[in-house]
């Protein structure tokens, strides 16, 4: 099997940055599965499809063309449109959480993720990579961090983009999304004894990357 590294965890733990750097260090493609759900969330909001309309979301996901292009940062394409700067807002984060709870959508996107991974290997980040998408890989990492640390990182990210943000609101939204992601019926945010858990609260990104790359190479 091609080399697959699964990096799971809630928002704000540094999954995206860590995954990109791990992929670069191991010379593997970076497959941002969260961006796929964000893309479908964006498409749903644009087209007016209700986020509770499972059939409508399944149809939308089945027809959407999602692709990744390398770069710094890597670009996410939806039907050939570069949506990279559009899918990191709090609104799209919550939409993605709703969309990812729809079993039919997950089936469509998981199949795409498996195709990409089996074709050339990769570092995949998400919330159920090691439990549902590639449970057979021995390289599974669950990143975590204290809620206030994660909210502080997210708040700084929004401020750096020039977006209006309130720390308490960001913290509340983060906790709400954790609750939604961890209690959904299909593929909840979780981990088991096959994972290596890394608490990133007091670590630098470089330290987290070194820990994961070292474990994979070992």
Secondary structure, DSSP 4 states (H G I P E B T S, - for coil): ---EEEEEE-TTSSHHHHHHHHHHHHT--EEEHHHHHHHHHHHHHHHT--TT-HHHHHHHHHH--EEEE-SSS-EEEETTEE-GGGS-SHHHHHHHHHHHT-HHHHHHHHHHHHHHHHHH-EEEEESSIIIIISTT-SEEEEEE--HHHHHHHHHHHHHHTT----HHHHHHHHHHHHHHHHH-SSS-S---TTSEEEE-TT--HHHHHHHHHHHHH-
